[in-house]
Amino acid sequence: MHEDPAHGFYLFAVADGMGGHADGEVASRMITDGLKKRAETLFYQDDENAEEDPVTLELPAMDGDNTAPDDDTSTLDLSGSKKERNLSFQDIGVLLKKELIRINGMIYSQLNQKQICGSTAVVMYLYDNAFGVLNAGDSRIYRLEGFKAKSVMVDDVWENRNAEALTMDKKAIQNHPYKGRLVNAVGTTKEVKVYFHAEELRNREAFLLCSDGLYKYCPMHLIDSVMRKSRSKALEQLLQQMLNRVYEAGAKDNVTMVLVHCSR
């Protein structure tokens, strides 16, 4: 999505729109376009985007806990400078989170007129020998852990975010009519909850960002295999292998995937 080798910064994102084909596509495009534009100016500040006062935003502590309380802050001084600026790993998380919140407001006010419209979003950035993930919805990011792909975040569906559901047994949840219902996404409500996770990068990492159409139709053993092979084979061929399996299984919606292999 965006690469900035000069600063050692890389950004990847998957957005899966909802609310009718046309409006859902617009919503997902607003997310990817907005993030890309923000990334392009991330390390610079011009007069047009400058703030009159320093900006302070809350960001969960980057200790690998995606439910950490919002009491850790990062302060950015954006007061009218055109020159290049130094950003910490945490600063970048603040700016990306702010951008998702801004886009949420735009989608909610512009597209939620006659029906609920919005988009999931899973965003990963690499910087300063670490990776950070911001998530709203049920699109996923997998990280290869040994020989298995493990989901980094928790899906924003009823059984994971509802207090009553957390006290229910697996059988009751399985039979509940709300099971799998999306409860958080960008643009569907006036306010969005953006979850965060961060860890240090290991050598020869593999990540897979995807919409729900992949993991609902593609068996996990194939996802595991593809991510293992990503260290030595062409990524495009591996993605096509999964895509073929998804449509063979009867998937009707579009599927979005980003496969990332990196070394530190």
C-alpha positions as CSV (number, residue, x, y, z in Angstrom):
1,M,0.0,0.0,0.0
2,H,2.8,2.4,0.9
3,E,6.6,2.0,1.1
4,D,9.0,4.5,2.5
5,P,12.4,2.8,2.6
6,A,14.2,6.1,3.4
7,H,12.5,6.1,6.8
8,G,12.2,2.4,7.1
9,F,8.3,2.7,7.1
10,Y,5.9,0.3,5.4
11,L,2.1,0.3,5.5
12,F,-0.4,-2.4,4.5
13,A,-4.2,-2.4,4.8
14,V,-7.3,-4.4,4.0
15,A,-10.8,-2.8,4.0
16,D,-14.0,-4.8,3.3
17,G,-17.0,-2.6,2.5
18,M,-20.6,-3.3,3.5
19,G,-24.0,-1.6,2.9
20,G,-24.7,-2.4,-0.7
21,H,-22.1,-3.0,-3.4
22,A,-21.7,0.6,-4.5
23,D,-21.6,2.3,-1.2
24,G,-19.5,-0.5,0.4
25,E,-16.9,-0.1,-2.3
26,V,-16.9,3.7,-1.7
27,A,-16.4,3.2,2.0
28,S,-13.5,0.8,1.7
29,R,-11.9,3.1,-0.9
30,M,-12.2,6.1,1.4
31,I,-10.2,4.1,4.0
32,T,-7.4,2.9,1.8
33,D,-7.1,6.2,-0.1
34,G,-7.1,8.2,3.2
35,L,-4.5,6.0,4.8
36,K,-2.3,6.1,1.7
37,K,-2.5,9.9,1.5
38,R,-1.7,10.2,5.2
39,A,1.3,7.8,4.9
40,E,2.7,9.9,2.1
41,T,3.0,13.0,4.3
42,L,3.6,11.2,7.5
43,F,7.2,12.4,8.0
44,Y,6.6,15.9,6.8
45,Q,4.3,18.7,7.8
46,D,3.2,21.6,5.6
47,D,1.3,24.7,6.3
48,E,-1.9,23.3,4.8
49,N,-2.1,20.4,7.3
50,A,-0.4,22.1,10.2
51,E,-2.1,22.5,13.6
52,E,-2.1,25.7,15.5
53,D,-1.5,23.8,18.8
54,P,0.4,20.6,19.6
55,V,-1.8,17.5,19.2
56,T,-2.3,15.1,22.0
57,L,-4.0,11.8,21.2
58,E,-4.6,8.7,23.4
59,L,-3.1,5.4,22.2
60,P,-3.2,2.0,24.0
61,A,0.1,1.0,25.6
62,M,2.2,-0.9,23.0
63,D,2.9,-4.0,25.1
64,G,1.1,-6.6,22.9
65,D,-2.2,-6.3,24.7
66,N,-4.9,-5.3,22.3
67,T,-7.3,-4.6,25.2
68,A,-4.9,-2.2,27.0
69,P,-6.6,0.9,28.6
70,D,-6.4,4.2,26.7
71,D,-4.2,5.9,29.3
72,D,-0.9,6.1,27.4
73,T,-0.5,9.3,25.4
74,S,1.8,10.5,22.7
75,T,2.3,14.2,22.0
76,L,3.1,15.5,18.6
77,D,4.1,19.1,17.9
78,L,2.7,19.9,14.4
79,S,3.0,23.6,14.7
80,G,3.5,24.9,11.2
81,S,6.8,23.1,10.3
82,K,7.5,22.3,6.6
83,K,10.7,20.4,7.4
84,E,11.1,16.7,7.9
85,R,10.1,15.5,11.4
86,N,11.2,12.6,13.6
87,L,8.4,10.2,14.6
88,S,8.5,7.4,17.1
89,F,6.8,4.1,16.6
90,Q,4.1,5.3,19.0
91,D,3.6,8.6,17.1
92,I,2.8,6.8,13.9
93,G,0.2,4.7,15.7
94,V,-1.4,7.9,17.0
95,L,-1.6,9.4,13.5
96,L,-3.0,6.3,11.9
97,K,-5.6,5.9,14.6
98,K,-6.6,9.6,14.2
99,E,-6.9,9.1,10.4
100,L,-9.2,6.1,10.9
101,I,-11.4,8.1,13.3
102,R,-11.5,11.0,10.8
103,I,-12.5,8.6,7.9
104,N,-15.2,7.1,10.2
105,G,-16.8,10.4,10.6
106,M,-16.8,11.1,6.8
107,I,-18.3,7.7,6.0
108,Y,-21.0,8.0,8.7
109,S,-22.1,11.5,7.6
110,Q,-21.8,11.0,3.8
111,L,-23.0,7.4,3.2
112,N,-25.2,6.4,6.1
113,Q,-28.3,8.1,4.8
114,K,-30.7,5.3,3.8
115,Q,-28.9,2.2,5.0
116,I,-26.1,1.2,7.3
117,C,-22.8,1.6,5.4
118,G,-19.2,1.2,6.4
119,S,-16.2,-1.0,6.1
120,T,-13.9,-3.2,8.2
121,A,-10.3,-2.2,8.4
122,V,-7.2,-4.0,9.4
123,V,-4.0,-1.9,9.1
124,M,-0.4,-3.0,9.8
125,Y,2.7,-0.8,9.8
126,L,6.4,-1.8,10.1
127,Y,8.8,0.7,11.7
128,D,11.7,0.7,14.0
129,N,12.0,-3.1,14.1
130,A,8.4,-3.5,15.3
131,F,5.0,-4.0,13.8
132,G,1.8,-2.3,14.8
133,V,-1.8,-3.3,14.0
134,L,-4.9,-1.2,14.1
135,N,-8.2,-3.0,13.6
136,A,-12.0,-2.4,13.4
137,G,-14.2,-5.2,12.2
138,D,-13.7,-8.8,11.3
139,S,-11.0,-8.6,8.7
140,R,-7.9,-10.4,10.0
141,I,-4.2,-10.4,10.2
142,Y,-2.4,-13.6,10.7
143,R,1.2,-14.0,11.9
144,L,3.2,-17.1,11.3
145,E,4.1,-18.7,14.7
146,G,6.3,-21.7,14.1
147,F,4.4,-23.7,11.5
148,K,0.9,-22.3,12.3
149,A,-0.8,-19.1,11.3
150,K,-2.2,-17.3,14.4
151,S,-4.7,-14.5,14.3
152,V,-3.2,-11.3,15.9
153,M,-6.5,-9.6,16.7
154,V,-9.9,-10.6,17.9
155,D,-12.8,-10.3,15.5
156,D,-15.3,-7.5,16.4
157,V,-18.3,-9.9,16.4
158,W,-21.0,-10.3,19.0
159,E,-19.6,-13.3,20.8
160,N,-16.2,-11.6,21.4
161,R,-17.4,-8.1,22.4
162,N,-20.7,-8.6,24.2
163,A,-20.6,-8.9,28.0
164,E,-23.4,-11.5,28.2
165,A,-21.8,-13.6,25.5
166,L,-18.5,-13.8,27.4
167,T,-20.3,-15.6,30.2
168,M,-22.0,-18.2,27.9
169,D,-20.8,-21.7,27.1
170,K,-19.6,-22.6,23.6
171,K,-22.8,-24.5,22.8
172,A,-25.1,-21.6,23.7
173,I,-23.0,-19.2,21.6
174,Q,-23.0,-21.6,18.7
175,N,-26.8,-21.7,18.6
176,H,-27.3,-18.0,19.3
177,P,-28.9,-15.9,16.5
178,Y,-26.3,-13.1,17.0
179,K,-23.3,-15.4,16.6
180,G,-20.9,-13.9,14.0
181,R,-22.8,-10.5,13.9
182,L,-20.4,-7.6,13.3
183,V,-20.6,-5.1,16.1
184,N,-17.8,-2.6,15.1
185,A,-16.6,-1.2,11.8
186,V,-15.5,2.1,10.3
187,G,-18.4,4.4,9.4
188,T,-21.3,2.4,10.7
189,T,-21.8,4.5,13.8
190,K,-20.8,8.0,14.9
191,E,-17.9,6.6,16.9
192,V,-15.6,3.7,16.1
193,K,-13.5,1.6,18.4
194,V,-10.0,1.1,17.0
195,Y,-8.1,-1.8,18.7
196,F,-4.3,-1.8,18.7
197,H,-1.6,-4.4,19.0
198,A,2.2,-4.1,18.7
199,E,5.2,-6.4,19.1
200,E,8.9,-6.5,18.1
201,L,9.7,-8.0,14.7
202,R,11.5,-11.3,14.5
203,N,13.7,-12.4,11.7
204,R,12.0,-13.6,8.5
205,E,8.4,-12.7,9.6
206,A,5.3,-13.6,7.5
207,F,2.0,-11.9,7.8
208,L,-1.4,-12.3,6.0
209,L,-4.0,-9.6,6.0
210,C,-7.4,-10.7,4.6
211,S,-11.1,-10.0,4.5
212,D,-13.5,-12.5,6.1
213,G,-14.2,-14.2,2.7
214,L,-10.8,-15.9,2.9
215,Y,-10.9,-17.5,6.3
216,K,-14.6,-18.5,6.0
217,Y,-14.0,-20.5,2.8
218,C,-10.3,-21.4,2.9
219,P,-9.2,-24.2,5.3
220,M,-6.6,-23.2,7.9
221,H,-4.2,-25.9,6.9
222,L,-3.9,-24.2,3.5
223,I,-3.4,-20.8,5.1
224,D,-0.7,-22.3,7.3
225,S,1.0,-23.9,4.3
226,V,0.9,-20.7,2.2
227,M,2.4,-18.6,5.0
228,R,5.2,-21.1,5.5
229,K,6.0,-21.2,1.8
230,S,6.0,-17.4,1.6
231,R,9.5,-17.4,2.9
232,S,10.8,-19.1,-0.3
233,K,8.2,-18.9,-3.1
234,A,6.6,-16.2,-5.2
235,L,3.9,-14.4,-3.2
236,E,1.5,-13.9,-6.1
237,Q,1.4,-17.6,-6.9
238,L,0.6,-18.4,-3.3
239,L,-2.2,-15.9,-3.1
240,Q,-3.7,-17.2,-6.3
241,Q,-3.7,-20.7,-4.8
242,M,-5.8,-19.6,-1.9
243,L,-8.1,-17.5,-4.1
244,N,-8.8,-20.6,-6.3
245,R,-9.7,-22.6,-3.2
246,V,-12.0,-19.9,-1.9
247,Y,-14.1,-19.7,-5.1
248,E,-14.1,-23.5,-5.5
249,A,-15.7,-23.6,-2.0
250,G,-18.5,-21.3,-3.3
251,A,-17.6,-17.8,-2.1
252,K,-19.7,-15.1,-3.8
253,D,-18.1,-12.0,-2.4
254,N,-14.8,-10.4,-3.4
255,V,-11.9,-11.5,-1.3
256,T,-9.0,-9.2,-0.4
257,M,-5.6,-10.6,0.7
258,V,-2.2,-9.1,1.3
259,L,0.7,-11.4,2.0
260,V,3.8,-9.9,3.6
261,H,7.3,-11.4,4.1
262,C,9.9,-9.3,5.8
263,S,13.4,-9.7,7.3
264,R,15.1,-7.5,9.8
